[in-house]
Amino acid sequence: MERIVLLGGGPAGIAAAKMLGREKPDWDITMIRPERASMIYCAIPYVVEGLLPPDKVCKSDSLVTDSGVRLVIDEATRVDFTSREVHTANQGSFPYDRLLIATGARPLLPPLKGLEGARKVFPVKTEDDLLAILKAITEKTRKAVVVGAGNIGIEMAQAFARRNLETVLIEMAPHVLPALIDADMAAPVEARLREIGIDLRTGLGLSSLEKDDQGIVRFLVLSDGSSIALNEGEGRSDLIVVSAGVRPNVEIFEGSRLHIGRTGIVVDSTMATNIPGVWAAGDCCEYRSFIDGEVAGGKLATNAVPMAKTAARNMMGQTWHYQGFLNGAATVVAPIRIGGTGFTEELCRRKGIDVITGRGETTTRFPIMPDATKVTVKLVFGRDDGRLLGGQVLGGEAVAERVDLLTMAIKASSTIEDLMNFDYSSQPWQTFFPAANAVVLAAEEAWRCKASDSEARDTA
Ligand SMILES: Cc1cc2nc3c(=O)[nH]c(=O)nc-3n(C[C@H](O)[C@H](O)[C@H](O)COP(=O)(O)OP(=O)(O)OC[C@H]3O[C@@H](n4cnc5c(N)ncnc54)[C@H](O)[C@@H]3O)c2cc1C
């Protein structure tokens, strides 16, 4: 009987456990994870806001055990790749024939002056982080500072604002959501964040923390020398949340034969590592962009799950290949839904890719229908071959669905002309009039741009 060990109980570990358990009921499959419960991380901000009770974001273990997988609550401390054994902190060792490493990533706390020993500075990931944040918010809390305005930072800042805390959101990049959208698309999002009372400071990093001898943070000093005062007054309980990136959980493999790159465990397209019988999937891995094959950021659950399914299929002897990160993702600054996929125009410029862009605007429903709101689509095409490289969407409804459509279009190597010819559906409650579609309008604008380029070249 094959002995399988799955290290980690996040989305990657669970996806692999479900597939292996279902398709190989006679295999001996063990999942090892340290935490009491697997978490629905994406919903943590909505618990902080008070919309959901904390237990709602704990997944049921039956997700794993119903597939016949044995669940061990423990932490792996070492893997002996020669004897094929996983050693744990408390329950001894677990031999394996095939191992999947899905140890994920944890929030990065930058090495800032004054951070060590500072109280009420929280990362956002685990159940403990969530409970600590909830406990830190008392009737003496006035202010919350969020460092990093990616998806998590944006959602946490809104959660604090909804709890009537004075909320400051700091972002080092020139605009919010820098990995997802360009500055022009970020502008209405920033306006909305300010409108709901968030003190947004972009283009500024956190330089240091000034704390008293009890570790209570008194000032956050920013990169322009300005500062944010915290905990002013007797017994105040202000808090700081840092959501400024993640690092892979690979420390237990340091010094071993396992090949680890700058952003995680190196795997091939079958998710196999350099060690026979060992696969890795999810946030603990380093992987490449679907678009240009370069190593890329992509620590998302929506990448972790297909990576894990690819690994599980290959562990069962099938041949499957993971095609790379597109990084389709979405967030909300109510009432604006925001999404993006592929490369932004700004990323293309940093990579030296010459692009043509186009924007299209319609409404979410027929404009004559109740509650129709604006939808904006921005498309980014390679200037040389006219292929779609990325897309961004803002709108009141169906944003993630449009992002997914654009992801498929990138995967299908669609060009400007393909998207101009895109066949869409139309219905008064669900789309704009049949006369137009925001994706088609954006492609048409890009096409006009391309046409005027060639005209200029012809007359030159
Ligand atoms: C607040 C928040 C919101 C998010 N929102 C979204 C979203 O909207 N959409 C999206 O796609 N992604 C989102 N993400 C990212 C997403 O949660 C991660 O990409 C995803 O969890 C990665 O899955 P994973 O299984 O690879 O790793 P993880 O979920 O990190 O799981 C790793 C597992 O390995 C375990 N582990 C680590 N070390 C050991 C060890 N030594 N021994 C045994 N087990 C170990 C961990 O305890 C954990 O169980 C969000 C993340 C956060 C924190």
The ligand as an SDF file (V2000), in Angstrom:
LIG
                    3D

 53 58  0  0  0  0  0  0  0  0999 V2000
   -6.3170   37.5990    5.0130 C   0  0  0  0  0  0  0  0  0  0  0  0
   -6.0450   36.8520    3.7450 C   0  0  0  0  0  0  0  0  0  0  0  0
   -6.9000   37.0000    2.6550 C   0  0  0  0  0  0  0  0  0  0  0  0
   -6.6470   36.3050    1.4710 C   0  0  0  0  0  0  0  0  0  0  0  0
   -7.5110   36.4610    0.4280 N   0  0  0  0  0  0  0  0  0  0  0  0
   -7.3410   35.7270   -0.6980 C   0  0  0  0  0  0  0  0  0  0  0  0
   -8.2910   35.7970   -1.7610 C   0  0  0  0  0  0  0  0  0  0  0  0
   -9.2930   36.5160   -1.6670 O   0  0  0  0  0  0  0  0  0  0  0  0
   -8.0680   35.0310   -2.8740 N   0  0  0  0  0  0  0  0  0  0  0  0
   -6.9670   34.2100   -2.9770 C   0  0  0  0  0  0  0  0  0  0  0  0
   -6.8120   33.5330   -4.0070 O   0  0  0  0  0  0  0  0  0  0  0  0
   -6.0470   34.1390   -1.9930 N   0  0  0  0  0  0  0  0  0  0  0  0
   -6.2140   34.8730   -0.8620 C   0  0  0  0  0  0  0  0  0  0  0  0
   -5.2880   34.7870    0.1540 N   0  0  0  0  0  0  0  0  0  0  0  0
   -4.0580   33.9740   -0.0440 C   0  0  0  0  0  0  0  0  0  0  0  0
   -4.3310   32.5210    0.2270 C   0  0  0  0  0  0  0  0  0  0  0  0
   -4.8960   32.3720    1.4990 O   0  0  0  0  0  0  0  0  0  0  0  0
   -3.0610   31.7080    0.1100 C   0  0  0  0  0  0  0  0  0  0  0  0
   -2.5040   31.8910   -1.1560 O   0  0  0  0  0  0  0  0  0  0  0  0
   -3.3550   30.2300    0.3060 C   0  0  0  0  0  0  0  0  0  0  0  0
   -3.7830   30.0050    1.6230 O   0  0  0  0  0  0  0  0  0  0  0  0
   -2.1470   29.3570    0.0050 C   0  0  0  0  0  0  0  0  0  0  0  0
   -2.4910   28.0350    0.2690 O   0  0  0  0  0  0  0  0  0  0  0  0
   -1.3700   26.9560    0.6910 P   0  0  0  0  0  0  0  0  0  0  0  0
   -2.1150   25.7180    1.0200 O   0  0  0  0  0  0  0  0  0  0  0  0
   -0.3120   26.9160   -0.3270 O   0  0  0  0  0  0  0  0  0  0  0  0
   -0.6860   27.5600    1.9950 O   0  0  0  0  0  0  0  0  0  0  0  0
   -1.2950   27.9580    3.4090 P   0  0  0  0  0  0  0  0  0  0  0  0
   -2.7210   28.3040    3.2910 O   0  0  0  0  0  0  0  0  0  0  0  0
   -0.3480   28.9470    3.9770 O   0  0  0  0  0  0  0  0  0  0  0  0
   -1.2410   26.6160    4.2400 O   0  0  0  0  0  0  0  0  0  0  0  0
   -0.0180   26.0760    4.6460 C   0  0  0  0  0  0  0  0  0  0  0  0
   -0.2790   24.9770    5.6310 C   0  0  0  0  0  0  0  0  0  0  0  0
    0.9660   24.3670    5.9570 O   0  0  0  0  0  0  0  0  0  0  0  0
    1.0840   24.2820    7.3570 C   0  0  0  0  0  0  0  0  0  0  0  0
    2.4890   24.1940    7.7450 N   0  0  0  0  0  0  0  0  0  0  0  0
    3.4530   25.1480    7.6770 C   0  0  0  0  0  0  0  0  0  0  0  0
    4.5910   24.6830    8.1730 N   0  0  0  0  0  0  0  0  0  0  0  0
    4.3600   23.3930    8.5470 C   0  0  0  0  0  0  0  0  0  0  0  0
    5.1380   22.3760    9.1520 C   0  0  0  0  0  0  0  0  0  0  0  0
    6.4220   22.5790    9.4790 N   0  0  0  0  0  0  0  0  0  0  0  0
    4.5580   21.1840    9.4110 N   0  0  0  0  0  0  0  0  0  0  0  0
    3.2490   20.9370    9.0900 C   0  0  0  0  0  0  0  0  0  0  0  0
    2.4710   21.8720    8.5210 N   0  0  0  0  0  0  0  0  0  0  0  0
    3.0180   23.0820    8.2630 C   0  0  0  0  0  0  0  0  0  0  0  0
    0.3780   25.5380    7.8190 C   0  0  0  0  0  0  0  0  0  0  0  0
    0.1440   25.4870    9.2000 O   0  0  0  0  0  0  0  0  0  0  0  0
   -0.8650   25.4570    6.9420 C   0  0  0  0  0  0  0  0  0  0  0  0
   -1.7570   24.4880    7.4000 O   0  0  0  0  0  0  0  0  0  0  0  0
   -5.5140   35.4640    1.3620 C   0  0  0  0  0  0  0  0  0  0  0  0
   -4.6490   35.3090    2.4540 C   0  0  0  0  0  0  0  0  0  0  0  0
   -4.9070   35.9870    3.6290 C   0  0  0  0  0  0  0  0  0  0  0  0
   -3.9650   35.7990    4.7840 C   0  0  0  0  0  0  0  0  0  0  0  0
  1  2  1  0
  2  3  1  0
  2 52  2  0
  3  4  2  0
  4  5  1  0
  4 50  1  0
  5  6  2  0
  6  7  1  0
  6 13  1  0
  7  8  2  0
  7  9  1  0
  9 10  1  0
 10 11  2  0
 10 12  1  0
 12 13  2  0
 13 14  1  0
 14 15  1  0
 14 50  1  0
 15 16  1  0
 16 17  1  0
 16 18  1  0
 18 19  1  0
 18 20  1  0
 20 21  1  0
 20 22  1  0
 22 23  1  0
 23 24  1  0
 24 25  2  0
 24 26  1  0
 24 27  1  0
 27 28  1  0
 28 29  2  0
 28 30  1  0
 28 31  1  0
 31 32  1  0
 32 33  1  0
 33 34  1  0
 33 48  1  0
 34 35  1  0
 35 36  1  0
 35 46  1  0
 36 37  1  0
 36 45  1  0
 37 38  2  0
 38 39  1  0
 39 40  1  0
 39 45  2  0
 40 41  1  0
 40 42  2  0
 42 43  1  0
 43 44  2  0
 44 45  1  0
 46 47  1  0
 46 48  1  0
 48 49  1  0
 50 51  2  0
 51 52  1  0
 52 53  1  0
M  END
$$$$
